[in-house]
Amino acid sequence: FGTSLTSLVFEVNNFEGTISTRFGELTNLEELAFLSNRFEGTIPQTFGRLTRLQTLHFAGNLLTGTMPREVCALQTDHNLNALSSDCAGSPPPVECECCTLCL
């Protein structure tokens, strides 16, 4: 991965597997989306290092667990203004009190 990337979108590609913690090394990202694939597992807490993010989307996958507090902190401490995941339903696949959109 190049550290100069500012936008990275994986949308409707049928990618599967877990989301790598190495994405947390792309510190210049302003937009990161994993929409509508087949990613599973949990959302890495290393995403909390992405302090330039403005949008971050995980909706439409097979992810589970809780949105890391490090990611939620990006909304209050930095510029993250759009965060989505599969946090609708009872119980939700992903627990996310800080998401701006739950699908």
C-alpha positions as a Markdown table, in Angstrom:
| # | Residue | x | y | z |
|---|---|---|---|---|
| 1 | Phe | 0.0 | 0.0 | 0.0 |
| 2 | Gly | 1.2 | 3.5 | -0.7 |
| 3 | Thr | 0.9 | 5.9 | 2.2 |
| 4 | Ser | -0.1 | 8.8 | -0.2 |
| 5 | Leu | -3.5 | 7.3 | -0.9 |
| 6 | Thr | -6.4 | 9.6 | 0.1 |
| 7 | Ser | -9.3 | 7.5 | -1.1 |
| 8 | Leu | -9.8 | 3.7 | -1.1 |
| 9 | Val | -13.1 | 2.2 | -2.0 |
| 10 | Phe | -13.9 | -1.6 | -2.1 |
| 11 | Glu | -17.6 | -1.5 | -3.2 |
| 12 | Val | -19.6 | -4.5 | -4.5 |
| 13 | Asn | -16.6 | -6.7 | -5.4 |
| 14 | Asn | -17.5 | -9.9 | -3.5 |
| 15 | Phe | -14.2 | -9.6 | -1.6 |
| 16 | Glu | -14.1 | -12.0 | 1.3 |
| 17 | Gly | -12.0 | -12.7 | 4.4 |
| 18 | Thr | -11.0 | -10.5 | 7.2 |
| 19 | Ile | -10.2 | -6.8 | 6.9 |
| 20 | Ser | -6.4 | -6.4 | 7.4 |
| 21 | Thr | -5.1 | -4.4 | 10.3 |
| 22 | Arg | -2.5 | -2.9 | 7.9 |
| 23 | Phe | -5.1 | -0.5 | 6.5 |
| 24 | Gly | -4.4 | 1.4 | 9.7 |
| 25 | Glu | -1.0 | 2.3 | 8.2 |
| 26 | Leu | -2.6 | 4.4 | 5.4 |
| 27 | Thr | -2.6 | 7.5 | 7.5 |
| 28 | Asn | -3.4 | 9.9 | 4.6 |
| 29 | Leu | -6.8 | 8.3 | 3.9 |
| 30 | Glu | -9.8 | 10.6 | 3.9 |
| 31 | Glu | -12.3 | 8.1 | 2.5 |
| 32 | Leu | -12.3 | 4.3 | 3.1 |
| 33 | Ala | -15.2 | 2.1 | 2.2 |
| 34 | Phe | -15.7 | -1.7 | 2.3 |
| 35 | Leu | -19.4 | -1.6 | 1.2 |
| 36 | Ser | -21.3 | -4.7 | 0.1 |
| 37 | Asn | -18.7 | -7.4 | 0.0 |
| 38 | Arg | -18.3 | -10.5 | 2.1 |
| 39 | Phe | -15.8 | -9.4 | 4.7 |
| 40 | Glu | -16.1 | -11.2 | 8.0 |
| 41 | Gly | -14.6 | -11.0 | 11.5 |
| 42 | Thr | -14.3 | -7.8 | 13.5 |
| 43 | Ile | -13.4 | -4.2 | 12.6 |
| 44 | Pro | -9.7 | -3.6 | 13.4 |
| 45 | Gln | -9.0 | -1.1 | 16.1 |
| 46 | Thr | -5.9 | 0.1 | 14.1 |
| 47 | Phe | -8.4 | 2.1 | 12.0 |
| 48 | Gly | -8.3 | 4.6 | 14.9 |
| 49 | Arg | -4.9 | 5.7 | 13.6 |
| 50 | Leu | -6.6 | 7.1 | 10.5 |
| 51 | Thr | -7.0 | 10.6 | 11.8 |
| 52 | Arg | -7.7 | 12.3 | 8.4 |
| 53 | Leu | -10.7 | 10.1 | 7.7 |
| 54 | Gln | -13.9 | 11.9 | 6.8 |
| 55 | Thr | -15.9 | 8.9 | 5.7 |
| 56 | Leu | -15.6 | 5.2 | 6.8 |
| 57 | His | -18.1 | 2.6 | 5.6 |
| 58 | Phe | -18.4 | -1.1 | 6.5 |
| 59 | Ala | -22.1 | -1.8 | 5.7 |
| 60 | Gly | -23.2 | -4.8 | 3.6 |
| 61 | Asn | -20.7 | -7.3 | 4.9 |
| 62 | Leu | -20.6 | -10.2 | 7.4 |
| 63 | Leu | -18.8 | -8.3 | 10.1 |
| 64 | Thr | -19.5 | -8.9 | 13.8 |
| 65 | Gly | -18.5 | -7.5 | 17.2 |
| 66 | Thr | -18.3 | -3.9 | 18.4 |
| 67 | Met | -17.1 | -0.8 | 16.6 |
| 68 | Pro | -13.7 | -0.1 | 18.3 |
| 69 | Arg | -13.7 | 2.9 | 20.6 |
| 70 | Glu | -10.6 | 4.1 | 18.7 |
| 71 | Val | -12.7 | 4.4 | 15.6 |
| 72 | Cys | -15.6 | 6.2 | 17.4 |
| 73 | Ala | -13.0 | 8.6 | 18.9 |
| 74 | Leu | -12.3 | 9.8 | 15.3 |
| 75 | Gln | -15.7 | 11.6 | 15.3 |
| 76 | Thr | -15.1 | 13.6 | 18.5 |
| 77 | Asp | -11.3 | 14.1 | 18.2 |
| 78 | His | -10.9 | 14.5 | 14.4 |
| 79 | Asn | -12.9 | 15.0 | 11.2 |
| 80 | Leu | -14.8 | 11.7 | 10.8 |
| 81 | Asn | -18.4 | 12.7 | 9.9 |
| 82 | Ala | -19.8 | 9.6 | 8.2 |
| 83 | Leu | -19.5 | 6.1 | 9.7 |
| 84 | Ser | -21.7 | 3.2 | 8.6 |
| 85 | Ser | -21.9 | -0.5 | 9.5 |
| 86 | Asp | -24.4 | -3.3 | 9.8 |
| 87 | Cys | -25.7 | -2.1 | 13.2 |
| 88 | Ala | -29.4 | -2.4 | 12.7 |
| 89 | Gly | -31.5 | -5.4 | 13.9 |
| 90 | Ser | -31.9 | -7.1 | 17.2 |
| 91 | Pro | -29.3 | -8.0 | 18.1 |
| 92 | Pro | -27.2 | -6.1 | 15.6 |
| 93 | Pro | -24.3 | -7.9 | 13.8 |
| 94 | Val | -22.1 | -4.9 | 14.7 |
| 95 | Glu | -22.7 | -2.9 | 17.9 |
| 96 | Cys | -22.1 | 0.7 | 17.0 |
| 97 | Glu | -23.2 | 3.6 | 19.2 |
| 98 | Cys | -21.3 | 6.1 | 17.1 |
| 99 | Cys | -22.4 | 5.2 | 13.6 |
| 100 | Thr | -24.1 | 7.8 | 11.6 |
| 101 | Leu | -25.9 | 5.2 | 9.5 |
| 102 | Cys | -27.0 | 1.7 | 10.5 |
| 103 | Leu | -28.1 | -0.8 | 7.8 |
